[in-house]
Amino acid sequence: MLQPALQLIAGCIFLLTACNNNADKNAAQQLTAPVDLTQYVDQMIGTGFHGHVFVGANVPFGAVQLGPVNISEGWDWCSGYHYSDSTIMGFSHTHLSGTGIGDLGDISLMPVTGKPSLQRGVAGKPSSGFYSLFSHNEEKTAPGYYSVHLKRYDIKAELTATERVGFHQYTFPASDSAKIIFDLINGIGWDAPVEAFIQKLDDTTIAGYRYSKGWAADQRIFFTAVFSKPIKEFSVYDSTVLKAGDSVHTKKVMAIASFITAKDEKVKVKVGISPVSMENALKNIHAEIPGWDFEKVAASANTAWNTELNKIKVVSNDTARLRTFYTALFHTMIAPCVFNDFNGDYLGTDKKVHRNAFFTNLTVFSLWDTYRAAHPLFTLFQRERVSDMINSMLAIYQQQGKLPVWHLAGNETNCMPGYSSVQVIADAYLKGFHDFDTTLAWEAVKATAMQDERGLRFVKQLGYIPADSLVESVSMGMEYAIADWGIAQMAKRMGKKEEYEYFSKRAENYKNYFDATTKFVRGRVGQNAWRTPFSPFITRHMKDDFSEGNAWQYTWLAPQDVEGLIALLGGEKAFTEKLDSLFTVKGDMGKEASNDITGLIGQYAHGNEPSHHIAYLYSFAGQPWKTADKIRYILDSLYFDKPSGLCGNEDVGQMSAWYVLSSLGIYQVNPSNGVFVLGSPVMDEATLNFNNGKAFHITVKNNSKTNKYIQSVTLNGTAYTKLYLLYKDIISGGELSITMGASPSTTWGINKESWPHSTMPE
């Protein structure tokens, strides 16, 4: 059943459908009032299968992600947690969410009793380490809150957080050997310590730091921990060897704070983190959690989440759909993460401390994933944060000489093809975000595109990357072409004619990978030669011409020039026939295919990002009903409110951003032109509340599982025949009314001038 507040809204909407436009406006105004939307967030969605999502306590885009870490390791534990597991070895303050590589897991605390071994331990043998078993039945999550019962020690662990401080509350049994272990050894995934330090400052304060290497080659994090009661005894260890004194500086640091506790006594710990210093970590505590009211901090975290969730209000009579939607929206706001101190200090990519920055510095930019849907979504509902994201990227450019590729905790990982920050910056600039140095932004995108590394020398010389010169050459080159289109449009807007012409030509380089004989993109080894043997199905992870995909999936990767792609494939009829085949054809991808290729419908792979725009391409050829068919199937079949409710890696919000936009009925295919293609909305009503004080209200009439085809549309009361909306029309606020039906419309959007386009709107 719907919760009372939502029932009231739904009831009002039902009554108002028969009323006039003034009543419709009143309904829209009612939808802007805050309601409790955190009730629909289920953090367990995506913790099963290959979702790899973070579970724990955090606030939107916070530096702290405080949550449990299982003892198990492997690909499905990239976030440190998987639903199949029943072990906890600590609660660490940093986590990734939805990545395909594990890292972080810094500054782990574990409450215990007795004298457990300080070894990591082995799954299935609790006595070999200090981990505890737990049950999901004794686990509770809510936005900004996590709790669990640690069976081995009969301790209730509760967690909450602010942006830079993790707040622990441990309810102990009566014990003269109550302890909290500080684990600076164990991280997540590739992470390994290289240097660590811990010291007791006074009887309630501990401070230290941890340097590590992994996916982030040189990660540095400082912390200060303040206890609610005096420490009875403090012991420090080099690995498992007890050392004298109250401090230790070595590679593998462990420490134990010991207490005497009465039955049900709560021991609280506030842990501030900083990329700069232990002193700043303590200042972060003083600024963000000056007191000891755990419930108040948890309530504030919940309120922070509710404020963000209320920026997109949806109505549905399907509670499972609401859980899926708001959990997806929640997942889009775990990263990018704050990477500075309360005073503005942060550690740059150049490993220098930058003081009192004018912007909020951010990290965890999974740009190859998130440029496709997450960043276009941010330009709608996180407008006040977009400039911080761009300013962070520009600072990275100034510090490392190029824009970020995949940036993590002050480190460039160079993970994934392309330079996808370029299309994010171009999209923001072209949409009118100018709260950053636009001259610097132009310098940065151009300088990044004119490098020689990662195949760019060949792009400049030949217009393509030879397959025998670089692994994943096709993916790399096609991603560059997408970004170069955005650079060209920036140049045009800035009046730079020569650069506009140059980068417009480079934006067409995707054509140089297209083999007219096979009708697929493939690895090219010369002007008139292709890599052989060739199969459009076979893919060899990190060994061939494609990144986490095959030729069937990558042939469609030209969102910046869909019209050109249609022409390459022989026109609209041939194009749609090949698209039809993509969703039905079967073939073996081979033994070395990437684990990331999941969520398959034929060869369409929704579990991996290069496919995410493809279902919307039908509309570019005048067949929006086929877009509707595919979008509805994906929304209904590949997302649901269970731990296995994601069909692939969450990828730092991208999988969820696709769901959010598509469930509203819109999706930006070209990542830099602000054209949102209409699909098949599953929500009955939605209101997007913008920071400019305006709102865009969507009403969907006759919506149901069978009524999945758009019959007609009105925008602000006027008939609207286009198959797309422009960003400027959405952000200006207004009323969009969509009428659905069980069969494809024979009148809506049939004229070619109504079809979406890849070009830049005037």
Number of C-alpha atoms within 10 A of each C-alpha: 9 14 11 9 12 19 15 12 15 18 11 13 22 11 10 17 14 10 11 9 14 10 15 18 15 11 17 22 13 13 24 17 9 13 15 16 24 23 16 21 24 22 25 22 25 33 28 23 17 27 29 32 32 32 30 29 30 35 28 28 19 22 31 30 34 33 30 30 29 23 25 18 16 12 15 26 29 29 31 32 29 27 19 12 18 16 23 22 24 25 27 28 29 25 29 27 29 27 25 22 19 26 25 29 28 31 25 24 23 22 29 24 21 11 10 13 14 19 13 17 16 14 18 10 9 17 14 15 17 25 30 23 18 17 13 13 8 12 15 16 18 22 28 26 25 24 22 21 22 23 14 14 18 14 20 20 22 24 26 33 33 27 24 27 31 28 27 25 22 23 21 24 19 14 15 13 15 24 26 22 20 22 25 29 24 23 24 28 21 17 22 22 22 16 18 23 20 25 20 22 15 12 15 16 20 25 24 26 25 23 20 25 17 19 22 20 18 18 23 24 23 25 27 28 23 21 18 15 14 16 19 14 13 19 19 26 23 17 18 15 11 13 14 10 12 17 20 23 16 16 19 21 27 26 29 22 22 21 20 17 18 14 10 13 15 19 21 20 23 26 29 32 36 29 24 25 23 21 16 22 27 24 20 26 24 15 13 16 22 11 12 15 11 20 12 13 20 25 15 17 24 25 18 18 23 20 17 18 23 22 19 24 20 24 21 19 14 13 16 15 21 21 22 25 26 24 26 27 24 25 27 29 23 25 21 24 25 23 30 30 27 20 13 15 22 26 22 23 21 14 15 11 15 14 14 14 14 10 16 21 25 26 24 21 25 24 28 21 24 24 23 28 28 24 25 28 22 18 22 19 20 17 16 16 16 23 22 19 26 27 23 23 27 27 20 24 21 16 15 15 15 24 28 29 22 24 23 27 26 23 22 22 16 15 15 19 23 25 27 27 27 32 27 26 32 27 25 25 23 17 16 9 18 14 14 18 13 16 9 15 23 20 14 23 25 20 14 20 22 14 15 12 10 19 21 21 15 16 21 15 9 14 21 30 31 25 22 15 12 15 22 24 26 30 29 23 27 27 24 27 29 28 27 30 30 30 29 25 25 25 22 16 13 13 11 13 12 12 17 22 15 14 23 20 15 24 26 21 24 26 20 19 24 21 17 12 6 11 16 21 27 28 29 23 16 14 10 7 11 16 15 10 5 12 16 21 18 20 24 19 21 14 13 21 27 26 23 23 31 27 24 25 23 23 24 20 22 26 23 26 19 21 19 16 22 20 12 17 19 12 14 18 12 14 19 21 11 15 19 15 15 19 16 13 14 13 12 12 18 12 10 12 19 17 16 20 24 17 18 16 16 15 26 26 24 25 24 25 25 23 20 21 22 23 23 26 25 22 24 23 20 21 19 27 20 21 23 24 16 19 24 23 15 18 20 14 13 18 22 19 22 17 20 19 20 29 26 28 29 29 26 29 29 29 30 26 28 26 24 25 22 25 24 25 24 22 29 26 27 28 27 32 26 24 24 24 27 24 30 27 28 25 25 22 24 22 24 24 22 21 14 11 8 14 23 19 28 23 25 22 19 14 23 16 10 12 18 25 26 29 21 19 22 15 18 14 12 11 13 19 19 19 28 23 20 15 18 13 11 20 20 13 19 19 21 22 20 24 17 23 17 15 13 19 16 8 10 18 24 16 12 12 12 17 20 27 25 20 17 15 11 3
